[in-house]
Amino acid sequence: MNKQRLKLFKKSDLASLTKFRSGEIKFGERIHTLESHDSWYNELAALDARYAVIGIPEDIGVKANLGRSGTSTAWQSFLNSFLNIQHNRFCKGSWVTLIGHLDFAEEQEEANKLDPNNREDRKRLFELVSLIDKEVSHTIANIVKAGKIPIVIGGGHNNSYGNIKGTALAKGKPINVVNFDAHTDFRPLEGRHSGNGFSYAFEEGFLKNYFIFGLHENYTSKTVFNDIKLHADRVKYNTYEQIRIRKEKSFDTELLTAQKHIDNNTYGIEIDLDAVPMVASSAITPTGFSAERLRQFIHYFAKSRNVGYIHLCEGAPSLDYEQNNHLVGKLIAYLVTDFIKSNTERI
């Protein structure tokens, strides 16, 4: 492990971000941190806390996919909210270890100078994403081997690949995934970016069954639909329009349909925030499932013993031009605690 990549979150960081108030206990006062870079894995394994939070503040994969940068800012926004929620009987900070984040600042600096519309520059962006893949999959594999459930925050949806590969390597077999998303991210294997994390994981044998929940019909190409059709037994989906516009399918029944497809094996929960209307994200949408529906979705899928990890990505607080940029972090904090509460019920 390249020790320089993983930046552990220190106790002093907790103190600087937690807003202490008399008569209250905040998450930041009870959450676990790790002390030793050299043996963080053993330290994590020895803790009782079941959930391990890790940040990936980067937007290189989004840029390589010709998207708008900004997903690198979600991690900090999330921490500001998450560490200041109440530690109470519904959700306890002591259930969680805050590991820290993977540092790709140098790569980010290089990517900022590259033009994705230039062929050579885009090729270099693909290479940088592949480098990120290696670090993410290695770190996730270690967290899962330590017996913890990774809660992965930030970055583009390119990081689905590292989450899937890392979990599959730790489990010694391919895993399943349910993805709440306006897009499939099952695009052609043209070089790594945020639009093909799942197709690469599928092609390389790390992803077995895949369900995309709430696809937007206007943003899924004929080619991608054809590719899905070729693997219809393993890749299934529904669309937002089928459920909410034409009412051909019901939200609750579709939860069950997706569950049947993935809940026979370890599975990951992937959440793309650009599926929720008006959330500052790399591909912001004016229409889609509400934040409340997303919370219900997470509550439903977090209950299973087969849950391997959850990843919340594509939020981009810096793209909130009205300067409500704390809202993205606040939403992610709600989603994380919904996941923890629901998952804890089953254990």
C-alpha positions as CSV (number, residue, x, y, z in Angstrom):
1,M,0.0,0.0,0.0
2,N,1.3,3.4,-0.9
3,K,1.1,5.0,2.5
4,Q,1.1,8.5,1.1
5,R,-2.3,7.9,-0.6
6,L,-4.3,7.1,2.5
7,K,-4.5,10.2,4.7
8,L,-5.8,9.1,8.1
9,F,-8.3,11.4,9.8
10,K,-6.7,12.6,13.1
11,K,-8.3,13.4,16.4
12,S,-7.2,17.0,16.0
13,D,-9.2,17.1,12.7
14,L,-12.3,15.9,14.7
15,A,-11.8,18.7,17.2
16,S,-11.6,21.4,14.5
17,L,-14.7,20.3,12.6
18,T,-17.0,19.3,15.5
19,K,-19.1,22.2,16.9
20,F,-19.4,21.3,20.6
21,R,-22.5,22.4,22.5
22,S,-23.3,22.0,26.2
23,G,-25.9,19.2,26.9
24,E,-25.4,17.6,23.5
25,I,-23.2,14.8,22.1
26,K,-22.2,15.1,18.5
27,F,-21.0,12.3,16.2
28,G,-17.6,13.8,16.2
29,E,-17.3,13.2,19.9
30,R,-17.9,9.5,19.7
31,I,-16.6,8.4,16.3
32,H,-13.5,6.3,16.1
33,T,-10.3,7.3,14.3
34,L,-7.1,5.4,13.6
35,E,-3.7,6.2,14.9
36,S,-1.1,4.3,13.0
37,H,-0.4,4.5,9.3
38,D,1.7,1.4,9.3
39,S,-0.9,-0.8,10.9
40,W,-4.2,0.9,10.2
41,Y,-5.7,-2.4,8.9
42,N,-5.0,-4.2,12.2
43,E,-6.2,-1.3,14.2
44,L,-9.5,-1.2,12.2
45,A,-10.0,-4.9,12.5
46,A,-9.6,-4.7,16.3
47,L,-12.4,-2.1,16.7
48,D,-16.0,-3.0,17.4
49,A,-17.3,-0.4,15.1
50,R,-18.9,-2.1,12.1
51,Y,-18.8,0.8,9.6
52,A,-15.7,2.4,8.0
53,V,-16.1,5.8,6.3
54,I,-13.5,6.6,3.5
55,G,-13.5,9.6,1.3
56,I,-12.4,9.9,-2.4
57,P,-12.2,13.6,-3.1
58,E,-11.5,13.6,-6.9
59,D,-13.2,14.5,-10.1
60,I,-10.7,13.1,-12.6
61,G,-13.1,10.4,-13.7
62,V,-15.9,12.9,-14.3
63,K,-13.6,15.1,-16.4
64,A,-12.4,12.0,-18.4
65,N,-16.1,11.4,-19.2
66,L,-16.5,15.0,-20.4
67,G,-18.5,16.0,-17.3
68,R,-18.4,19.0,-15.1
69,S,-15.8,19.0,-12.3
70,G,-16.7,19.5,-8.7
71,T,-17.2,16.1,-7.2
72,S,-13.8,16.5,-5.3
73,T,-15.6,18.9,-2.9
74,A,-18.2,16.5,-1.6
75,W,-16.0,14.9,1.0
76,Q,-15.3,18.0,3.1
77,S,-19.0,19.2,2.8
78,F,-20.1,15.7,4.1
79,L,-17.6,15.8,7.1
80,N,-18.9,19.3,8.2
81,S,-22.4,17.9,8.5
82,F,-21.8,14.3,9.5
83,L,-19.5,15.1,12.5
84,N,-22.2,17.5,13.9
85,I,-25.3,15.3,13.8
86,Q,-26.6,14.1,17.2
87,H,-25.2,10.9,18.8
88,N,-28.4,9.4,20.2
89,R,-30.4,6.1,20.5
90,F,-31.3,6.1,16.8
91,C,-27.7,6.3,15.5
92,K,-24.4,6.3,17.4
93,G,-21.1,7.8,16.4
94,S,-19.4,4.9,18.2
95,W,-20.7,2.5,15.5
96,V,-18.4,4.2,13.0
97,T,-14.7,4.5,12.3
98,L,-13.7,7.5,10.2
99,I,-10.6,6.3,8.3
100,G,-9.8,9.3,6.3
101,H,-9.4,9.9,2.5
102,L,-7.4,8.8,-0.5
103,D,-5.2,11.7,-1.6
104,F,-5.0,12.3,-5.3
105,A,-4.1,16.0,-5.1
106,E,-1.1,15.7,-7.5
107,E,-3.1,13.8,-10.1
108,Q,-6.0,16.3,-9.7
109,E,-3.5,19.2,-10.3
110,E,-2.3,17.5,-13.5
111,A,-5.9,16.7,-14.6
112,N,-6.9,20.4,-14.2
113,K,-4.5,21.3,-16.9
114,L,-5.7,18.7,-19.4
115,D,-8.3,19.2,-22.0
116,P,-10.7,16.2,-22.3
117,N,-11.6,17.3,-25.9
118,N,-7.9,16.8,-26.9
119,R,-7.3,13.1,-27.8
120,E,-3.9,12.8,-26.1
121,D,-5.1,14.7,-23.0
122,R,-8.1,12.4,-22.7
123,K,-5.9,9.4,-23.0
124,R,-3.8,10.7,-20.1
125,L,-7.0,11.2,-18.0
126,F,-7.9,7.6,-18.6
127,E,-4.5,6.6,-17.3
128,L,-5.0,8.7,-14.2
129,V,-8.4,7.1,-13.5
130,S,-6.8,3.6,-13.8
131,L,-4.2,4.7,-11.2
132,I,-7.1,5.8,-8.9
133,D,-8.8,2.4,-9.6
134,K,-5.8,0.5,-8.2
135,E,-5.7,2.6,-5.0
136,V,-9.4,2.4,-4.4
137,S,-9.7,-1.4,-5.0
138,H,-6.7,-2.1,-2.7
139,T,-8.1,0.1,0.1
140,I,-11.6,-1.3,-0.1
141,A,-10.3,-4.9,-0.2
142,N,-8.4,-4.2,3.1
143,I,-11.5,-2.6,4.8
144,V,-13.7,-5.6,3.8
145,K,-11.0,-8.1,4.9
146,A,-11.0,-6.3,8.3
147,G,-14.6,-7.3,8.6
148,K,-16.1,-3.8,8.1
149,I,-18.6,-2.4,5.8
150,P,-17.1,0.5,3.7
151,I,-19.1,3.7,3.4
152,V,-17.5,5.4,0.5
153,I,-18.0,9.1,0.0
154,G,-17.3,11.4,-3.0
155,G,-15.6,11.2,-6.3
156,G,-17.2,10.4,-9.6
157,H,-18.9,7.1,-10.5
158,N,-15.7,5.8,-11.9
159,N,-15.0,4.7,-8.3
160,S,-17.7,2.1,-8.5
161,Y,-15.1,-0.1,-10.3
162,G,-12.6,0.0,-7.4
163,N,-15.5,-0.6,-4.9
164,I,-16.7,-3.7,-6.8
165,K,-13.2,-5.0,-7.5
166,G,-12.0,-4.5,-3.9
167,T,-15.0,-6.1,-2.4
168,A,-14.9,-9.0,-4.9
169,L,-11.2,-9.6,-4.2
170,A,-11.8,-9.6,-0.4
171,K,-14.7,-12.0,-0.7
172,G,-13.0,-14.2,-3.3
173,K,-15.9,-14.1,-5.7
174,P,-17.8,-11.7,-8.0
175,I,-20.4,-9.5,-6.3
176,N,-23.8,-8.0,-7.3
177,V,-24.7,-4.3,-7.3
178,V,-27.9,-2.2,-7.2
179,N,-27.3,1.3,-8.6
180,F,-29.7,4.2,-8.0
181,D,-28.9,6.3,-11.0
182,A,-30.1,8.3,-14.0
183,H,-27.4,6.7,-16.1
184,T,-26.2,3.1,-16.5
185,D,-22.5,3.9,-16.4
186,F,-22.3,0.7,-18.6
187,R,-20.7,2.5,-21.5
188,P,-18.1,1.1,-23.9
189,L,-14.7,0.1,-22.8
190,E,-12.9,3.0,-24.4
191,G,-10.5,3.8,-21.5
192,R,-11.5,4.4,-17.9
193,H,-13.9,7.2,-16.9
194,S,-17.0,7.8,-14.7
195,G,-19.3,6.4,-17.4
196,N,-18.0,2.8,-17.6
197,G,-17.1,1.7,-14.1
198,F,-19.7,-1.1,-14.2
199,S,-19.0,-2.3,-17.7
200,Y,-15.3,-2.7,-16.9
201,A,-16.1,-4.5,-13.6
202,F,-18.5,-6.7,-15.5
203,E,-16.1,-7.5,-18.3
204,E,-13.3,-8.3,-15.9
205,G,-15.4,-10.7,-13.9
206,F,-15.8,-8.7,-10.6
207,L,-19.5,-7.8,-11.2
208,K,-22.0,-10.6,-11.5
209,N,-25.6,-9.3,-11.3
210,Y,-26.3,-5.6,-11.9
211,F,-29.6,-3.7,-11.4
212,I,-30.0,-0.1,-12.5
213,F,-32.9,1.6,-10.6
214,G,-34.6,4.6,-12.2
215,L,-32.8,5.1,-15.4
216,H,-33.7,8.3,-17.3
217,E,-34.8,7.3,-20.8
218,N,-33.5,10.5,-22.4
219,Y,-29.9,9.9,-21.3
220,T,-29.4,6.2,-22.2
221,S,-28.1,5.5,-25.7
222,K,-29.4,2.8,-28.1
223,T,-25.9,1.2,-27.9
224,V,-26.1,0.8,-24.2
225,F,-29.6,-0.6,-24.3
226,N,-28.4,-3.1,-26.9
227,D,-25.4,-4.1,-24.6
228,I,-27.8,-4.6,-21.7
229,K,-30.0,-6.8,-23.9
230,L,-27.0,-9.1,-24.7
231,H,-26.7,-9.8,-20.9
232,A,-30.4,-9.6,-20.0
233,D,-30.1,-12.5,-17.5
234,R,-27.4,-10.6,-15.4
235,V,-28.1,-6.9,-16.2
236,K,-31.6,-5.6,-15.4
237,Y,-33.1,-2.1,-15.0
238,N,-36.2,0.0,-14.7
239,T,-36.7,3.6,-15.8
240,Y,-37.9,6.6,-13.8
241,E,-40.5,7.3,-16.5
242,Q,-42.0,3.7,-16.1
243,I,-42.4,4.3,-12.4
244,R,-43.2,7.9,-11.9
245,I,-44.4,9.3,-15.2
246,R,-46.3,6.5,-17.0
247,K,-47.0,4.6,-13.8
248,E,-46.5,1.3,-15.5
249,K,-44.5,0.0,-12.5
250,S,-44.7,0.8,-8.8
251,F,-41.7,1.9,-6.7
252,D,-42.4,-0.6,-4.0
253,T,-42.8,-3.6,-6.4
254,E,-39.6,-2.5,-8.2
255,L,-37.7,-2.5,-5.0
256,L,-38.6,-6.2,-4.6
257,T,-37.8,-7.0,-8.3
258,A,-34.3,-5.4,-7.8
259,Q,-33.8,-7.2,-4.5
260,K,-34.6,-10.6,-6.1
261,H,-31.9,-9.9,-8.7
262,I,-29.1,-9.1,-6.3
263,D,-29.8,-10.4,-2.8
264,N,-28.5,-13.9,-3.3
265,N,-24.9,-12.8,-2.9
266,T,-22.8,-10.0,-1.4
267,Y,-23.9,-6.8,-3.0
268,G,-22.9,-3.1,-3.2
269,I,-25.3,-0.2,-3.1
270,E,-24.3,2.6,-5.5
271,I,-26.0,6.0,-5.2
272,D,-25.5,8.7,-7.9
273,L,-26.7,12.0,-6.5
274,D,-27.4,13.3,-10.0
275,A,-30.6,11.2,-10.0
276,V,-32.1,13.5,-7.4
277,P,-33.6,16.8,-8.7
278,M,-31.7,20.0,-8.2
279,V,-28.9,18.5,-6.1
280,A,-25.6,20.1,-7.1
281,S,-23.9,17.3,-9.0
282,S,-21.8,16.7,-12.1
283,A,-24.9,16.1,-14.2
284,I,-27.6,18.0,-12.3
285,T,-31.2,17.1,-13.2
286,P,-34.5,19.0,-13.0
287,T,-36.5,15.8,-12.7
288,G,-36.2,12.5,-10.9
289,F,-36.9,10.6,-7.6
290,S,-37.1,12.8,-4.5
291,A,-34.5,12.8,-1.7
292,E,-37.2,11.1,0.4
293,R,-37.6,8.3,-2.2
294,L,-33.8,7.8,-2.2
295,R,-33.8,7.6,1.6
296,Q,-36.5,4.9,1.4
297,F,-34.4,3.1,-1.3
298,I,-31.4,3.0,1.0
299,H,-33.4,1.9,4.0
300,Y,-34.8,-1.0,2.0
301,F,-31.5,-2.3,0.6
302,A,-29.4,-1.7,3.7
303,K,-31.4,-4.2,5.7
304,S,-29.8,-7.3,4.1
305,R,-27.0,-9.3,5.6
306,N,-25.6,-9.5,2.1
307,V,-24.7,-5.7,1.9
308,G,-21.0,-5.4,1.2
309,Y,-20.6,-1.6,0.9
310,I,-22.4,1.7,0.0
311,H,-21.0,4.4,-2.2
312,L,-22.5,7.9,-2.5
313,C,-21.0,9.8,-5.4
314,E,-21.2,12.6,-8.0
315,G,-22.3,15.3,-5.5
316,A,-20.6,18.5,-6.3
317,P,-21.2,21.2,-3.7
318,S,-18.9,23.7,-5.5
319,L,-21.4,23.7,-8.5
320,D,-24.1,25.1,-6.2
321,Y,-24.2,28.6,-7.6
322,E,-26.7,29.8,-5.0
323,Q,-24.0,29.0,-2.4
324,N,-26.2,26.4,-0.6
325,N,-23.2,24.1,-0.8
326,H,-23.7,22.8,2.7
327,L,-26.8,21.0,1.5
328,V,-25.0,18.3,-0.5
329,G,-23.0,17.3,2.5
330,K,-26.1,17.4,4.7
331,L,-28.0,15.2,2.3
332,I,-25.1,12.7,2.2
333,A,-25.0,12.6,6.0
334,Y,-28.8,11.8,6.1
335,L,-28.2,9.0,3.5
336,V,-25.3,7.5,5.5
337,T,-27.2,7.5,8.8
338,D,-30.3,5.9,7.0
339,F,-27.9,3.2,5.8
340,I,-26.4,2.6,9.3
341,K,-29.8,2.6,11.1
342,S,-31.3,0.1,8.7
343,N,-28.3,-2.2,8.5
344,T,-27.8,-2.2,12.3
345,E,-31.4,-3.4,12.7
346,R,-30.5,-6.7,11.1
347,I,-27.4,-7.4,13.1
